[in-house]
Amino acid sequence: MLGVIRTPEVRRAALTVPREEFVPEHLRRDAYRDTPLPIGEGQTISAPHGH
């Protein structure tokens, strides 16, 4: 997350909120891969970049 997160509050949120809760169930095993994942309606959740 180096260079992406600029405040302690956002860093804390990124480390606290479970990313797998925001991806479809069949992709949850990939939730922390450093790649965007589809979340439906043609949208993606961004890559965590070293989360």
C-alpha positions in Angstrom: 0.0 0.0 0.0 3.0 2.2 -0.1 2.3 5.4 -2.0 -1.4 4.6 -2.2 -2.5 5.2 1.4 -1.6 8.6 2.8 -3.2 8.8 6.2 -3.1 6.6 9.3 -6.9 6.5 9.3 -7.1 5.1 5.8 -4.4 2.6 6.6 -6.2 1.4 9.7 -9.4 1.0 7.7 -7.7 -1.0 5.0 -6.1 -3.3 7.5 -9.3 -3.7 9.5 -12.1 -4.1 7.0 -12.2 -7.7 5.6 -11.7 -7.4 1.9 -13.4 -10.8 1.3 -16.7 -9.3 2.4 -16.8 -7.2 -0.8 -16.1 -9.9 -3.4 -18.4 -12.6 -4.6 -18.3 -15.8 -2.5 -16.6 -17.8 -5.3 -13.7 -15.3 -5.4 -13.1 -14.9 -1.6 -10.1 -17.2 -1.6 -8.5 -14.6 -4.0 -9.5 -11.5 -2.0 -5.9 -10.6 -1.0 -4.3 -11.3 -4.3 -2.6 -8.2 -5.7 -5.1 -7.9 -8.6 -8.5 -6.2 -9.1 -11.4 -8.5 -8.7 -14.9 -8.3 -10.2 -17.7 -7.3 -7.8 -20.6 -7.2 -10.3 -22.2 -4.8 -12.7 -18.9 -4.4 -14.6 -17.1 -3.0 -11.5 -14.0 -4.2 -9.7 -12.5 -3.9 -6.3 -9.0 -2.5 -6.6 -5.9 -4.5 -5.9 -4.7 -4.3 -2.3 -1.1 -3.5 -3.3 0.8 -5.3 -0.6 -2.0 -5.4 2.0 
